[in-house]
Amino acid sequence: MLILRLLTVVVAALLLFGLPALAGNTWEHDWPRTDFSKCAVPLDEISSGGPGKDGIPSIDNPTFARVTEGFADLAPTEPVVSVSIAGDARAYPLRILIWHEIVNDVVGGVPVAVTFCPLCNAAIVFDRRVEGRAMAFGTTGNLRNSGLIMYDRETESWWQQYTGKAIIGALMGERLRSVPARMESAERFAERHADGKVLVPNDPEMRPYGINPYKGYDSMPVPFLYDGSMPDELPAMTRVVVIGDMAWSLPMLREKGWWSDGDLKITWEPGQNSALDTRKIAEGRDIGNVVVTRDGTDVAHEITFAFVFHAFRPDGKIVY
């Protein structure tokens, strides 16, 4: 059964995104503008995820609708990534992000990259300015620790999405600043921001929006395209809430309903579908809504899998 499920994910990725791109010694040929002499990670840790450069197309000219119109096709419990800056509140449904992974946008006057790595289950919003210049990001088609590697179109440096750090190229060592955002249900966003905006497809026929191409992924015992070490504390695919080098397991938060440490508070409430469970995202099992605040103000965080936290922060601590 496990082998069948793994094959299902592999075949779906190949059919939907294309055959694997060549890697290794062809990178210099395929990426002539990337300075591979500047590299912060071993190249053998990087592998093709299937599609090539921009094979998963970013959204560079996003289209929005009002809440009442934009959520018309979504179930109330469908997940969205929400961002609010200077009174400009926007929701990015995972039914769209799962097919594009990056949205280059401007929210409240701030250039942002709204990113989602399905294999890491990590939705992270970045301020996409580097040294005062707004960068535009796309997908390389490559992975490291099963994590999306992005590139900026200005220098074609490669960036690890999970850490926000440039790992290869002219900008190696630069790091993007995370912007506080929430992964929440559509109805919760609508309740908080009745006048907010919702991302809608530029072309509704471009992809089968609302369908999860990674059916059953988040209930597999092992992750796809990952060959690193596994965490000792929790099963690899357990969801954890991460702030820096600290993580809190979602099962623990679900059981308690909250966690606090000084002025930091993490709460869990039911009512959000998993985007990586069933074929239709709207039918995914309930994984709940997490809110992370410090003195009542939203805090930048990630909700990811335990194996991802272990891979990128091996010395981190998990509360479970």
VOPAGU-2260 file (C-alpha; in pm, 1 decimal, decimal comma):
REM VOPAGU-2260
SITE   aa  ch    i         X         Y         Z
SITE  MET   A    0       0,0       0,0       0,0
SITE  LEU   A    1     282,3     242,4      87,5
SITE  ILE   A    2     461,9     170,3    -241,2
SITE  LEU   A    3     137,3     224,8    -432,2
SITE  ARG   A    4      79,5     559,6    -262,1
SITE  LEU   A    5     437,3     672,6    -330,5
SITE  LEU   A    6     401,4     573,5    -694,8
SITE  THR   A    7      73,8     765,0    -712,8
SITE  VAL   A    8     245,7    1083,6    -595,9
SITE  VAL   A    9     537,9    1031,2    -835,8
SITE  VAL   A   10     318,4     960,3   -1138,3
SITE  ALA   A   11      88,0    1251,8   -1057,7
SITE  ALA   A   12     383,6    1489,7   -1033,3
SITE  LEU   A   13     528,2    1369,8   -1364,4
SITE  LEU   A   14     196,8    1386,5   -1547,9
SITE  LEU   A   15     102,3    1725,0   -1410,4
SITE  PHE   A   16     438,0    1902,9   -1410,3
SITE  GLY   A   17     646,5    1719,6   -1672,0
SITE  LEU   A   18     945,5    1489,4   -1678,0
SITE  PRO   A   19    1245,5    1556,6   -1453,7
SITE  ALA   A   20    1492,1    1816,6   -1567,0
SITE  LEU   A   21    1859,0    1724,4   -1601,2
SITE  ALA   A   22    2067,0    1814,4   -1296,9
SITE  GLY   A   23    2424,3    1797,1   -1172,6
SITE  ASN   A   24    2676,2    1895,5   -1435,7
SITE  THR   A   25    2410,4    2048,8   -1663,2
SITE  TRP   A   26    2316,8    2323,4   -1417,8
SITE  GLU   A   27    2582,6    2560,3   -1546,9
SITE  HIS   A   28    2446,1    2511,1   -1898,2
SITE  ASP   A   29    2081,7    2552,7   -1799,2
SITE  TRP   A   30    2152,9    2846,7   -1566,6
SITE  PRO   A   31    2422,5    3056,7   -1739,4
SITE  ARG   A   32    2344,7    3364,0   -1526,6
SITE  THR   A   33    2381,0    3181,4   -1194,8
SITE  ASP   A   34    2719,7    3215,8   -1026,1
SITE  PHE   A   35    2784,2    2858,7    -907,4
SITE  SER   A   36    3123,5    2959,6    -767,5
SITE  LYS   A   37    2928,5    3105,8    -476,8
SITE  CYS   A   38    2759,8    2813,3    -306,2
SITE  ALA   A   39    2667,7    2775,7      61,7
SITE  VAL   A   40    2550,2    2412,5      47,5
SITE  PRO   A   41    2685,1    2091,4    -107,4
SITE  LEU   A   42    2550,3    2058,9    -461,4
SITE  ASP   A   43    2484,2    1688,6    -406,0
SITE  GLU   A   44    2212,0    1786,0    -157,7
SITE  ILE   A   45    2012,4    1935,9    -446,1
SITE  SER   A   46    1801,7    1724,3    -681,0
SITE  SER   A   47    1536,2    1770,9    -944,7
SITE  GLY   A   48    1179,3    1773,8    -819,2
SITE  GLY   A   49    1040,2    1689,3   -1162,7
SITE  PRO   A   50     962,8    2012,8   -1348,0
SITE  GLY   A   51    1235,4    2233,9   -1483,8
SITE  LYS   A   52    1287,4    2607,6   -1445,2
SITE  ASP   A   53     945,6    2776,4   -1414,3
SITE  GLY   A   54     779,3    2442,8   -1486,2
SITE  ILE   A   55     562,1    2534,6   -1190,6
SITE  PRO   A   56     479,1    2890,8   -1297,7
SITE  SER   A   57     475,2    3167,2   -1040,2
SITE  ILE   A   58     194,3    3422,7   -1046,0
SITE  ASP   A   59     347,2    3759,8   -1128,6
SITE  ASN   A   60      35,5    3963,1   -1206,7
SITE  PRO   A   61    -213,7    3843,2    -946,2
SITE  THR   A   62    -585,7    3905,6    -984,7
SITE  PHE   A   63    -811,3    3961,9    -684,8
SITE  ALA   A   64   -1180,2    3968,8    -607,9
SITE  ARG   A   65   -1380,8    4082,9    -309,3
SITE  VAL   A   66   -1439,2    3828,8     -33,7
SITE  THR   A   67   -1801,0    3768,8    -135,2
SITE  GLU   A   68   -1696,2    3691,5    -492,5
SITE  GLY   A   69   -1355,4    3533,3    -441,6
SITE  PHE   A   70   -1478,6    3272,0    -193,8
SITE  ALA   A   71   -1782,3    3175,1    -402,2
SITE  ASP   A   72   -1620,4    2849,4    -518,0
SITE  LEU   A   73   -1444,0    2769,3    -190,1
SITE  ALA   A   74   -1575,2    2567,0     101,2
SITE  PRO   A   75   -1579,3    2773,1     423,8
SITE  THR   A   76   -1309,6    2550,2     571,7
SITE  GLU   A   77   -1071,3    2558,0     274,4
SITE  PRO   A   78    -722,9    2684,5     366,4
SITE  VAL   A   79    -587,5    3024,1     265,4
SITE  VAL   A   80    -266,1    3208,2     341,8
SITE  SER   A   81    -364,9    3549,9     474,0
SITE  VAL   A   82    -156,1    3866,1     493,2
SITE  SER   A   83    -254,2    4207,5     624,7
SITE  ILE   A   84     -25,2    4510,8     594,0
SITE  ALA   A   85    -128,9    4870,6     653,9
SITE  GLY   A   86    -496,8    4781,3     630,1
SITE  ASP   A   87    -455,0    4586,9     304,6
SITE  ALA   A   88    -576,1    4232,9     378,0
SITE  ARG   A   89    -538,5    3958,6     117,6
SITE  ALA   A   90    -608,3    3585,2     109,4
SITE  TYR   A   91    -426,6    3338,2    -114,9
SITE  PRO   A   92    -616,7    3006,7    -137,9
SITE  LEU   A   93    -404,6    2693,3    -128,1
SITE  ARG   A   94    -618,5    2555,5    -411,5
SITE  ILE   A   95    -425,0    2807,2    -626,2
SITE  LEU   A   96     -89,4    2815,4    -445,1
SITE  ILE   A   97     -49,7    2438,8    -462,7
SITE  TRP   A   98     -25,6    2473,3    -842,7
SITE  HIS   A   99     194,0    2786,4    -857,3
SITE  GLU   A  100     391,7    2788,8    -528,3
SITE  ILE   A  101     490,0    3158,4    -557,0
SITE  VAL   A  102     288,6    3478,2    -592,1
SITE  ASN   A  103     483,3    3800,4    -644,0
SITE  ASP   A  104     260,3    4074,8    -506,7
SITE  VAL   A  105     253,0    4411,9    -330,0
SITE  VAL   A  106      49,8    4431,0      -7,7
SITE  GLY   A  107       5,9    4759,0     176,1
SITE  GLY   A  108     287,1    4905,3     -31,6
SITE  VAL   A  109     529,1    4622,9      61,2
SITE  PRO   A  110     661,2    4394,2    -216,8
SITE  VAL   A  111     601,0    4038,8     -95,9
SITE  ALA   A  112     646,8    3684,5    -218,2
SITE  VAL   A  113     370,8    3453,9     -95,7
SITE  THR   A  114     518,2    3104,2    -113,0
SITE  PHE   A  115     396,8    2749,8     -52,6
SITE  CYS   A  116     604,8    2433,1     -70,6
SITE  PRO   A  117     365,1    2135,4     -83,2
SITE  LEU   A  118     629,6    1873,5       2,0
SITE  CYS   A  119     721,0    2073,4     314,9
SITE  ASN   A  120     366,4    2197,6     380,2
SITE  ALA   A  121     534,2    2533,9     445,3
SITE  ALA   A  122     349,1    2854,2     357,1
SITE  ILE   A  123     581,0    3151,6     414,6
SITE  VAL   A  124     540,9    3515,3     313,6
SITE  PHE   A  125     857,6    3717,0     252,4
SITE  ASP   A  126     937,9    4082,0     206,2
SITE  ARG   A  127    1104,0    4039,3    -134,3
SITE  ARG   A  128    1328,4    4342,8    -111,4
SITE  VAL   A  129    1702,9    4277,7    -109,1
SITE  GLU   A  130    1935,6    4571,0     -50,4
SITE  GLY   A  131    1645,3    4804,4    -122,3
SITE  ARG   A  132    1556,1    4638,6    -453,6
SITE  ALA   A  133    1232,5    4442,5    -505,5
SITE  MET   A  134    1311,4    4099,9    -647,4
SITE  ALA   A  135    1074,2    3877,6    -845,8
SITE  PHE   A  136    1088,3    3506,3    -767,9
SITE  GLY   A  137    1026,8    3191,1    -968,4
SITE  THR   A  138    1068,9    2816,5    -917,9
SITE  THR   A  139    1392,3    2637,5   -1013,5
SITE  GLY   A  140    1226,1    2295,8   -1022,6
SITE  ASN   A  141    1489,0    2175,3    -775,8
SITE  LEU   A  142    1464,6    2058,1    -417,4
SITE  ARG   A  143    1685,1    2036,2    -111,1
SITE  ASN   A  144    1559,9    1830,1     184,8
SITE  SER   A  145    1233,0    1803,6     -13,1
SITE  GLY   A  146    1213,8    2184,0      10,5
SITE  LEU   A  147    1139,4    2422,2    -274,4
SITE  ILE   A  148    1437,4    2610,8    -418,0
SITE  MET   A  149    1333,3    2945,4    -564,8
SITE  TYR   A  150    1536,5    3182,7    -780,7
SITE  ASP   A  151    1529,0    3557,7    -824,3
SITE  ARG   A  152    1494,5    3681,5   -1179,9
SITE  GLU   A  153    1738,0    3969,2   -1129,3
SITE  THR   A  154    2054,4    3766,4   -1056,3
SITE  GLU   A  155    1920,3    3409,8   -1087,1
SITE  SER   A  156    2056,9    3330,1    -743,8
SITE  TRP   A  157    1893,3    3023,9    -583,5
SITE  TRP   A  158    1701,9    3061,7    -257,5
SITE  GLN   A  159    1587,8    2798,6      -8,8
SITE  GLN   A  160    1220,2    2871,9      43,9
SITE  TYR   A  161    1203,1    2729,0     393,9
SITE  THR   A  162    1485,3    2942,8     531,6
SITE  GLY   A  163    1448,6    3243,1     298,9
SITE  LYS   A  164    1824,3    3232,2     243,1
SITE  ALA   A  165    2015,4    3258,6     -85,9
SITE  ILE   A  166    2224,5    2941,1    -109,4
SITE  ILE   A  167    2380,0    2975,2    -456,1
SITE  GLY   A  168    2472,2    3271,2    -674,6
SITE  ALA   A  169    2566,5    3637,7    -655,8
SITE  LEU   A  170    2338,4    3698,9    -356,8
SITE  MET   A  171    2456,2    3396,5    -157,7
SITE  GLY   A  172    2416,2    3462,0     214,0
SITE  GLU   A  173    2137,3    3717,1     181,0
SITE  ARG   A  174    1819,7    3637,4     371,7
SITE  LEU   A  175    1463,4    3748,7     310,0
SITE  ARG   A  176    1260,1    3881,6     602,4
SITE  SER   A  177     949,7    3681,4     690,0
SITE  VAL   A  178     622,3    3870,8     710,3
SITE  PRO   A  179     361,6    3764,3     969,9
SITE  ALA   A  180      90,4    3561,5     798,2
SITE  ARG   A  181    -171,2    3304,8     888,3
SITE  MET   A  182    -277,6    2973,5     743,5
SITE  GLU   A  183    -649,4    2981,7     814,9
SITE  SER   A  184    -986,7    2882,5     678,0
SITE  ALA   A  185   -1161,4    3100,2     422,0
SITE  GLU   A  186   -1445,2    3175,9     661,3
SITE  ARG   A  187   -1211,0    3291,2     936,4
SITE  PHE   A  188   -1042,6    3533,5     695,8
SITE  ALA   A  189   -1382,0    3662,1     580,4
SITE  GLU   A  190   -1491,5    3718,2     940,2
SITE  ARG   A  191   -1175,5    3916,6    1017,7
SITE  HIS   A  192   -1158,5    4106,5     689,4
SITE  ALA   A  193   -1502,4    4150,9     534,0
SITE  ASP   A  194   -1354,7    4405,5     291,5
SITE  GLY   A  195   -1045,4    4197,1     212,4
SITE  LYS   A  196    -925,5    4072,4    -125,8
SITE  VAL   A  197    -901,1    3712,1    -244,4
SITE  LEU   A  198    -661,8    3578,3    -508,2
SITE  VAL   A  199    -847,3    3428,0    -805,2
SITE  PRO   A  200    -698,8    3245,3   -1106,0
SITE  ASN   A  201    -593,7    3459,6   -1399,6
SITE  ASP   A  202    -708,6    3167,5   -1615,3
SITE  PRO   A  203    -949,4    2930,2   -1436,0
SITE  GLU   A  204    -878,0    2661,6   -1698,6
SITE  MET   A  205    -498,7    2668,8   -1656,7
SITE  ARG   A  206    -499,2    2411,2   -1375,7
SITE  PRO   A  207    -763,9    2196,4   -1201,4
SITE  TYR   A  208    -786,8    2439,2    -910,6
SITE  GLY   A  209    -937,6    2280,8    -601,5
SITE  ILE   A  210    -771,0    1945,8    -672,9
SITE  ASN   A  211    -475,4    1822,5    -468,1
SITE  PRO   A  212    -210,9    1659,9    -693,1
SITE  TYR   A  213     -40,3    1512,2    -383,5
SITE  LYS   A  214    -330,6    1296,6    -265,4
SITE  GLY   A  215    -259,0    1124,9      65,1
SITE  TYR   A  216      83,8    1283,7     100,5
SITE  ASP   A  217      50,3    1413,7     456,1
SITE  SER   A  218     -52,1    1074,7     596,0
SITE  MET   A  219     243,4     884,1     447,4
SITE  PRO   A  220     490,4     742,3     702,3
SITE  VAL   A  221     785,7     884,1     505,9
SITE  PRO   A  222     819,2    1198,6     293,9
SITE  PHE   A  223     855,6    1202,5     -83,0
SITE  LEU   A  224    1199,8    1280,2    -235,4
SITE  TYR   A  225    1373,7    1302,8     103,2
SITE  ASP   A  226    1673,5    1090,9     202,6
SITE  GLY   A  227    1796,8    1276,2     510,6
SITE  SER   A  228    1779,6    1174,0     875,2
SITE  MET   A  229    1445,8    1162,2    1056,9
SITE  PRO   A  230    1346,4    1324,4    1386,5
SITE  ASP   A  231    1352,6    1107,2    1696,8
SITE  GLU   A  232    1070,4    1282,2    1882,6
SITE  LEU   A  233     781,4    1252,8    1636,2
SITE  PRO   A  234     678,3    1073,7    1317,1
SITE  ALA   A  235     825,9    1248,3    1013,7
SITE  MET   A  236     495,6    1383,5     877,7
SITE  THR   A  237     367,2    1527,0    1205,7
SITE  ARG   A  238     279,8    1893,8    1166,1
SITE  VAL   A  239     469,8    2134,6    1389,0
SITE  VAL   A  240     442,4    2508,4    1449,6
SITE  VAL   A  241     786,3    2668,1    1420,9
SITE  ILE   A  242     939,0    2991,5    1548,2
SITE  GLY   A  243    1314,2    3000,3    1498,8
SITE  ASP   A  244    1473,3    2698,3    1667,1
SITE  MET   A  245    1158,8    2606,4    1862,7
SITE  ALA   A  246     867,6    2394,5    1744,0
SITE  TRP   A  247     540,8    2279,6    1897,5
SITE  SER   A  248     363,8    1967,9    1771,8
SITE  LEU   A  249      17,6    2017,9    1627,8
SITE  PRO   A  250    -123,5    1707,4    1804,3
SITE  MET   A  251     -18,2    1858,2    2138,3
SITE  LEU   A  252    -171,2    2195,6    2051,1
SITE  ARG   A  253    -488,0    2026,0    1932,0
SITE  GLU   A  254    -520,4    1839,0    2261,1
SITE  LYS   A  255    -449,2    2142,8    2480,7
SITE  GLY   A  256    -606,5    2409,6    2260,6
SITE  TRP   A  257    -329,9    2656,9    2343,4
SITE  TRP   A  258      27,7    2707,6    2456,3
SITE  SER   A  259     181,7    3010,5    2619,8
SITE  ASP   A  260     532,5    3110,2    2718,2
SITE  GLY   A  261     563,4    3460,8    2858,5
SITE  ASP   A  262     410,0    3699,1    2605,4
SITE  LEU   A  263     401,4    3429,9    2332,8
SITE  LYS   A  264      68,7    3253,6    2277,4
SITE  ILE   A  265     -23,8    2978,3    2033,0
SITE  THR   A  266    -387,3    2875,4    1994,2
SITE  TRP   A  267    -557,4    2596,5    1800,5
SITE  GLU   A  268    -921,9    2582,2    1690,2
SITE  PRO   A  269   -1092,8    2336,6    1454,5
SITE  GLY   A  270   -1226,0    2415,1    1108,4
SITE  GLN   A  271    -959,4    2398,9     834,0
SITE  ASN   A  272    -908,6    2131,8     568,3
SITE  SER   A  273    -572,6    1974,2     499,9
SITE  ALA   A  274    -467,9    2063,7     144,0
SITE  LEU   A  275    -254,6    1748,0     117,3
SITE  ASP   A  276    -503,9    1480,3     216,7
SITE  THR   A  277    -790,5    1397,0     -19,2
SITE  ARG   A  278    -812,3    1458,9    -393,6
SITE  LYS   A  279   -1051,9    1749,4    -338,3
SITE  ILE   A  280    -899,0    2000,4    -100,2
SITE  ALA   A  281   -1243,3    2094,9      33,6
SITE  GLU   A  282   -1285,2    1736,8     159,9
SITE  GLY   A  283    -951,6    1714,6     342,6
SITE  ARG   A  284    -952,6    1617,2     707,7
SITE  ASP   A  285    -971,5    1888,8     971,5
SITE  ILE   A  286    -625,2    2001,0    1083,3
SITE  GLY   A  287    -749,0    2315,9    1255,8
SITE  ASN   A  288    -644,7    2679,7    1263,9
SITE  VAL   A  289    -333,5    2802,5    1441,5
SITE  VAL   A  290    -278,1    3161,2    1557,1
SITE  VAL   A  291      59,3    3274,5    1693,2
SITE  THR   A  292      82,5    3608,7    1872,2
SITE  ARG   A  293     316,9    3798,7    2098,4
SITE  ASP   A  294     145,1    4058,5    2316,0
SITE  GLY   A  295    -156,2    4019,8    2088,2
SITE  THR   A  296      35,0    4090,1    1765,5
SITE  ASP   A  297      80,0    3825,0    1497,6
SITE  VAL   A  298     422,5    3661,7    1486,4
SITE  ALA   A  299     593,6    3522,8    1175,3
SITE  HIS   A  300     601,6    3143,4    1198,9
SITE  GLU   A  301     583,1    2828,1     988,5
SITE  ILE   A  302     357,3    2527,1    1004,2
SITE  THR   A  303     552,9    2241,9     851,2
SITE  PHE   A  304     637,1    1875,0     897,5
SITE  ALA   A  305     863,4    1746,0    1173,4
SITE  PHE   A  306    1114,8    1609,6     921,2
SITE  VAL   A  307    1150,5    1956,3     764,3
SITE  PHE   A  308    1219,0    2122,7    1099,0
SITE  HIS   A  309    1471,7    1848,7    1178,2
SITE  ALA   A  310    1642,9    1880,9     838,0
SITE  PHE   A  311    1685,9    2257,5     844,7
SITE  ARG   A  312    1719,0    2309,4    1220,9
SITE  PRO   A  313    1881,5    1988,1    1347,5
SITE  ASP   A  314    1964,0    2145,5    1684,0
SITE  GLY   A  315    1612,9    2279,7    1733,8
SITE  LYS   A  316    1376,8    2168,1    2009,1
SITE  ILE   A  317    1026,6    2026,6    1966,1
SITE  VAL   A  318     767,5    2059,3    2241,5
SITE  TYR   A  319     530,4    1765,1    2220,8
